[in-house]
């Protein structure tokens, strides 16, 4: 029971921080352009706390599943007297509103980079992309060496994708090593292409994955290697998030197993805490999970779906192409329809996640 309570509290904390960071991005961009702000809210539903500040209200609401920056003219034309002299959002140019829409997701990605940099600095070892030897255990049988891979090979490409860090290597083999894949290595100073290399595979509920069947050498930890690792780790997480979304919606993975909501994230937090050996290990593992959630939040909000930030961006792009905005009534109708669909999807996902707990 105590572990469940801790998991719930940690999940709420993660959501609260990431939503706050996301909305802060919108808020900073809007204030920079001079957009009038009515309310900055973390959470949805009934208000738990409200502070009336000089420029706008700051609120904390009961449900930690969202948040918003209420800009003048965005949700309603009816304003309190103290907000009536502020400039509405829709009076600003399309490119300015586009930047305001992008700012939230970008803050999530920037926040993920900061966490990842701290994580890499604190982690004791960094894996390289150079093959150190094979696994020969009951769980993992080496296969790739049969197809030409050797100890000492520095892997620079898997399936056409450039490999910069260990995370790239691990992801590409896991994601695409379920089928034969070309690998490019540097061997004795020369570039060698190994065609149709095979790896062991693992059947999971959401699909079939490759299994990395070799070990790698540890990379020496220096200032430059830490910066290199932090930059490419963050970039790779953005790449893998987009790649996983494409694979999911293209039908490669079972969408029912791949898509999860707050309940699934809470379960993942619980599993992470349960498998951690001590407080510092738990903190490190939660930090990595937070990076993935933050990047996923940023990327998903950029999808061109009305009611998400990507919908606002889409409307701005349409306006820039047409040289005039869509009628506000049309935008509101489209947004309301997608809001209903999104709420229905969230309910279905939450029901699926709850059923999956039992």
C-alpha positions as CSV (number, residue, x, y, z in Angstrom):
1,X,0.0,0.0,0.0
2,X,2.8,2.4,0.9
3,X,4.6,1.7,-2.4
4,X,1.4,2.4,-4.3
5,X,0.9,5.7,-2.5
6,X,4.5,6.7,-3.2
7,X,4.1,5.7,-6.9
8,X,1.0,7.9,-7.2
9,X,2.6,10.8,-5.5
10,X,5.7,10.6,-7.6
11,X,3.6,10.3,-10.8
12,X,1.6,13.4,-9.8
13,X,4.9,15.3,-9.1
14,X,6.3,14.3,-12.5
15,X,3.1,15.4,-14.3
16,X,2.9,18.6,-12.3
17,X,6.5,19.6,-13.1
18,X,6.3,18.7,-16.8
19,X,2.9,20.4,-17.3
20,X,4.2,23.5,-15.4
21,X,7.4,23.5,-17.6
22,X,5.2,23.1,-20.8
23,X,2.8,25.9,-19.9
24,X,5.7,28.1,-18.8
25,X,7.0,27.9,-22.4
26,X,3.7,29.2,-23.7
27,X,3.6,31.9,-21.0
28,X,7.1,33.2,-21.6
29,X,6.5,33.4,-25.4
30,X,3.1,35.1,-25.0
31,X,4.4,37.7,-22.5
32,X,7.4,38.4,-24.8
33,X,5.1,39.3,-27.6
34,X,2.7,41.3,-25.3
35,X,-0.3,38.9,-25.3
36,X,-2.7,39.6,-22.5
37,X,-2.8,36.7,-20.0
38,X,-5.9,35.9,-17.9
39,X,-4.7,32.8,-16.0
40,X,-1.8,30.5,-15.7
41,X,-3.2,27.1,-14.5
42,X,-1.5,23.9,-13.5
43,X,-4.0,21.1,-13.5
44,X,-7.6,20.9,-14.6
45,X,-11.0,21.0,-12.9
46,X,-11.9,22.8,-9.7
47,X,-9.5,25.4,-8.3
48,X,-7.5,24.4,-5.2
49,X,-5.5,27.6,-5.0
50,X,-5.5,30.9,-6.8
51,X,-3.2,33.9,-6.5
52,X,-4.1,37.2,-8.2
53,X,-0.8,38.6,-9.5
54,X,0.0,41.9,-11.3
55,X,-0.4,40.6,-14.8
56,X,-2.6,37.5,-14.4
57,X,-4.0,34.9,-12.0
58,X,-1.9,31.8,-11.0
59,X,-4.0,28.7,-10.2
60,X,-3.5,25.1,-9.1
61,X,-6.5,22.9,-9.9
62,X,-7.6,19.5,-8.6
63,X,-6.8,17.1,-11.5
64,X,-3.1,16.8,-12.4
65,X,-3.7,15.7,-16.0
66,X,-3.3,19.0,-17.8
67,X,-2.9,22.7,-17.5
68,X,-3.2,25.8,-19.6
69,X,-2.4,29.4,-20.1
70,X,-5.6,31.3,-20.7
71,X,-4.8,34.2,-23.0
72,X,-7.1,37.1,-23.7
73,X,-9.5,36.3,-26.5
74,X,-8.4,32.6,-26.6
75,X,-11.4,30.9,-24.8
76,X,-13.9,33.7,-24.3
77,X,-14.6,37.3,-25.2
78,X,-16.1,37.9,-21.8
79,X,-13.5,39.4,-19.5
80,X,-13.2,40.9,-16.1
81,X,-12.7,44.6,-16.0
82,X,-9.0,44.3,-15.1
83,X,-8.3,42.3,-18.3
84,X,-10.3,44.3,-20.8
85,X,-7.4,46.6,-21.8
86,X,-5.1,43.7,-22.5
87,X,-4.3,42.8,-26.2
88,X,-6.1,39.6,-27.4
89,X,-4.2,36.7,-28.9
90,X,-5.9,36.8,-32.2
91,X,-4.8,40.3,-32.9
92,X,-1.2,39.1,-33.3
93,X,0.4,37.9,-36.5
94,X,0.2,34.2,-37.4
95,X,4.0,33.6,-37.1
96,X,3.9,35.1,-33.5
97,X,1.0,32.8,-32.5
98,X,2.9,29.9,-34.1
99,X,5.9,30.6,-31.9
100,X,3.7,30.7,-28.9
101,X,2.2,27.3,-29.8
102,X,5.6,25.7,-30.4
103,X,7.2,27.2,-27.2
104,X,5.5,24.7,-24.8
105,X,6.6,21.5,-26.5
106,X,10.1,23.0,-27.0
107,X,10.3,23.7,-23.3
108,X,9.6,20.0,-22.6
109,X,12.4,18.9,-25.0
110,X,14.8,21.5,-23.5
111,X,13.9,20.3,-20.0
112,X,14.6,16.7,-21.0
113,X,18.0,17.8,-22.3
114,X,18.9,19.4,-19.0
115,X,17.8,16.3,-17.0
116,X,19.8,14.1,-19.4
117,X,22.9,16.2,-19.0
118,X,22.7,16.0,-15.2
119,X,22.1,12.2,-15.5
120,X,25.1,11.6,-17.8
121,X,27.3,13.7,-15.5
122,X,26.3,11.6,-12.5
123,X,26.2,8.2,-14.1
124,X,29.4,6.2,-13.3
125,X,30.0,4.7,-16.8
126,X,29.1,5.4,-20.4
127,X,28.8,2.7,-23.0
128,X,30.6,2.9,-26.3
129,X,29.6,1.6,-29.7
130,X,32.6,-0.8,-29.9
131,X,31.9,-4.5,-29.6
132,X,33.6,-6.0,-26.6
133,X,32.5,-9.7,-26.8
134,X,29.5,-12.0,-27.0
135,X,26.7,-13.0,-24.6
136,X,26.4,-16.8,-24.1
137,X,23.7,-17.3,-21.5
138,X,20.5,-19.2,-21.2
139,X,18.6,-16.0,-21.9
140,X,20.7,-14.7,-24.8
141,X,22.4,-16.8,-27.5
142,X,24.8,-15.0,-29.7
143,X,23.8,-14.9,-33.4
144,X,25.3,-11.8,-34.9
145,X,28.9,-13.0,-34.9
146,X,27.8,-15.8,-37.2
147,X,27.0,-13.1,-39.8
148,X,30.3,-11.4,-39.6
149,X,30.3,-9.1,-36.6
150,X,33.6,-9.3,-34.6
151,X,35.0,-8.1,-31.3
152,X,36.7,-4.7,-31.7
153,X,34.3,-3.5,-34.4
154,X,33.2,0.0,-34.0
155,X,29.6,0.2,-35.2
156,X,28.8,3.4,-37.1
157,X,25.6,2.5,-38.9
158,X,22.7,0.1,-38.4
159,X,20.1,-0.2,-41.1
160,X,21.2,3.1,-42.7
161,X,21.0,5.2,-39.4
162,X,24.1,6.8,-38.1
163,X,25.1,5.5,-34.7
164,X,26.6,8.1,-32.4
165,X,26.1,6.6,-29.0
166,X,25.3,3.3,-27.2
167,X,21.6,4.3,-26.9
168,X,21.4,4.6,-30.8
169,X,22.9,1.2,-31.1
170,X,20.6,-0.5,-28.5
171,X,17.5,1.1,-29.9
172,X,18.2,0.2,-33.6
173,X,18.9,-3.4,-32.8
174,X,15.9,-3.7,-30.5
175,X,13.5,-1.9,-32.9
176,X,14.7,-3.1,-36.3
177,X,16.9,-6.1,-35.5
178,X,13.9,-8.4,-35.6
179,X,14.7,-8.7,-39.3
180,X,18.1,-9.0,-41.2
181,X,19.8,-5.6,-41.1
182,X,22.9,-4.1,-42.8
183,X,25.6,-2.9,-40.3
184,X,28.6,-0.7,-41.1
185,X,31.6,-0.9,-38.9
186,X,35.1,0.4,-38.6
187,X,37.5,-2.6,-38.4
188,X,41.3,-2.1,-38.3
189,X,40.9,1.4,-39.6
190,X,38.8,0.4,-42.6
191,X,35.0,0.8,-43.2
192,X,33.4,-2.6,-43.6
193,X,29.7,-3.3,-44.5
194,X,28.1,-6.4,-43.1
195,X,24.9,-7.3,-45.0
196,X,21.8,-9.0,-43.6
197,X,23.1,-9.4,-40.1
198,X,20.7,-11.3,-37.9
199,X,20.0,-11.0,-34.1
200,X,18.0,-13.1,-31.7
201,X,14.4,-12.0,-31.4
202,X,11.9,-11.6,-28.5
203,X,8.1,-11.9,-28.9
204,X,6.4,-9.3,-26.7
205,X,2.7,-8.3,-26.4
206,X,3.2,-5.2,-28.6
207,X,5.4,-6.9,-31.3
208,X,8.6,-8.7,-32.1
209,X,11.9,-7.1,-31.2
210,X,15.6,-7.7,-31.8
211,X,17.9,-8.6,-28.9
212,X,21.4,-7.1,-28.6
213,X,23.6,-10.3,-28.3
214,X,27.0,-8.7,-27.6
215,X,28.7,-6.5,-25.0
216,X,30.4,-3.1,-25.6
217,X,33.4,-1.5,-24.1
218,X,33.0,1.3,-21.6
219,X,33.8,4.8,-22.9
220,X,36.3,7.0,-21.0
221,X,34.4,9.7,-19.2
222,X,35.7,13.2,-20.0
223,X,34.2,16.6,-20.3
224,X,33.8,16.2,-24.1
225,X,32.4,12.7,-23.9
226,X,29.8,13.8,-21.3
227,X,28.6,16.7,-23.5
228,X,28.6,14.5,-26.6
229,X,26.6,11.8,-24.7
230,X,24.1,14.3,-23.3
231,X,23.5,16.0,-26.7
232,X,23.0,12.8,-28.6
233,X,21.1,11.0,-25.8
234,X,18.5,13.9,-25.9
235,X,18.5,13.9,-29.8
236,X,18.1,10.2,-29.9
237,X,15.1,10.2,-27.4
238,X,13.4,12.7,-29.7
239,X,14.1,10.5,-32.7
240,X,13.0,7.3,-31.0
241,X,9.8,8.9,-29.8
242,X,8.9,10.0,-33.3
243,X,10.0,6.7,-34.8
244,X,7.9,4.7,-32.3
245,X,4.9,6.9,-33.0
246,X,5.3,6.2,-36.8
247,X,5.7,2.5,-36.2
248,X,2.7,2.4,-33.9
249,X,0.3,4.2,-36.2
250,X,1.7,2.3,-39.3
251,X,0.5,-0.9,-37.6
252,X,3.8,-2.5,-36.8
253,X,3.1,-2.5,-33.0
254,X,-0.2,-3.4,-31.4
255,X,-1.7,0.0,-30.7
256,X,-3.7,-1.3,-27.8
257,X,-0.5,-2.4,-26.1
258,X,1.7,0.5,-27.1
259,X,-0.6,3.4,-26.2
260,X,-0.9,4.3,-22.5
261,X,-2.2,7.1,-20.3
262,X,-1.6,8.4,-16.8
263,X,-2.5,5.1,-15.3
264,X,0.1,3.3,-17.4
265,X,2.7,5.9,-16.6
266,X,1.9,5.5,-12.9
267,X,2.4,1.8,-13.3
268,X,5.7,2.3,-15.0
269,X,6.8,4.6,-12.1
270,X,5.8,1.9,-9.6
271,X,7.8,-0.7,-11.5
272,X,10.8,1.6,-11.7
273,X,10.7,2.3,-8.0
274,X,10.2,-1.4,-7.2
275,X,13.2,-2.5,-9.2
276,X,15.6,0.2,-8.0
277,X,18.2,-0.9,-5.5
278,X,18.4,2.2,-3.4
279,X,17.3,5.9,-3.2
280,X,20.0,7.2,-5.6
281,X,19.3,4.4,-8.1
282,X,15.5,5.1,-7.9
283,X,16.3,8.9,-8.5
284,X,18.4,8.1,-11.5
285,X,15.8,5.7,-13.0
286,X,12.9,8.2,-12.4
287,X,15.1,10.9,-14.0
288,X,15.4,8.8,-17.2
289,X,11.7,8.0,-17.2
290,X,10.9,11.7,-16.8
291,X,13.1,12.5,-19.8
292,X,11.1,10.0,-21.9
293,X,7.7,11.4,-20.6
294,X,8.8,15.0,-21.2
295,X,9.9,14.3,-24.8
296,X,6.8,12.3,-25.5
297,X,4.7,15.1,-24.1
298,X,6.5,17.7,-26.3
299,X,6.3,15.6,-29.5
300,X,2.7,14.5,-29.0
301,X,1.6,18.1,-28.5
302,X,3.1,19.0,-31.9
303,X,0.8,16.5,-33.7
304,X,-1.5,18.6,-36.0
305,X,-4.6,17.8,-34.0
306,X,-7.0,20.6,-33.0
307,X,-7.1,21.0,-29.2
308,X,-3.4,20.2,-29.0
309,X,-0.7,22.8,-29.6
310,X,-0.2,21.2,-33.0
311,X,-3.8,22.3,-33.9
312,X,-3.0,25.9,-33.1
313,X,0.2,25.6,-35.2
314,X,-1.8,24.0,-38.0
315,X,-4.3,26.9,-38.0
316,X,-1.5,29.4,-38.1
317,X,0.1,27.7,-41.0
318,X,-3.2,27.6,-42.9
319,X,-3.6,31.3,-42.2
320,X,-0.1,32.1,-43.4
321,X,-0.8,30.2,-46.7
322,X,-4.3,31.7,-47.2
323,X,-3.2,35.1,-46.0
324,X,-6.3,35.2,-43.8
325,X,-7.5,33.2,-40.8
326,X,-10.2,30.6,-40.7
327,X,-13.4,32.0,-39.2
328,X,-13.2,31.8,-35.4
329,X,-16.5,29.9,-35.4
330,X,-15.0,27.2,-37.7
331,X,-11.9,26.9,-35.6
332,X,-14.0,26.6,-32.4
333,X,-16.2,24.0,-34.0
334,X,-13.3,21.9,-35.2
335,X,-11.5,22.2,-31.9
336,X,-14.6,21.2,-29.9
337,X,-15.2,18.1,-32.0
338,X,-11.6,17.0,-31.5
339,X,-11.8,17.8,-27.8
340,X,-14.7,15.4,-27.5
341,X,-12.8,12.7,-29.4
342,X,-9.7,13.3,-27.4
343,X,-11.6,13.0,-24.1
344,X,-13.3,9.8,-25.3
345,X,-9.8,8.4,-26.3
346,X,-8.4,9.3,-22.9
347,X,-11.3,7.5,-21.1
348,X,-10.8,4.4,-23.3
349,X,-7.0,4.4,-22.7
350,X,-7.5,4.9,-18.9
351,X,-10.0,2.0,-18.8
352,X,-7.6,-0.2,-20.8
353,X,-4.8,0.7,-18.4
354,X,-6.9,0.0,-15.3
355,X,-7.9,-3.4,-16.7
356,X,-4.3,-4.1,-17.5
357,X,-3.4,-3.7,-13.8
358,X,-5.4,-6.8,-12.9
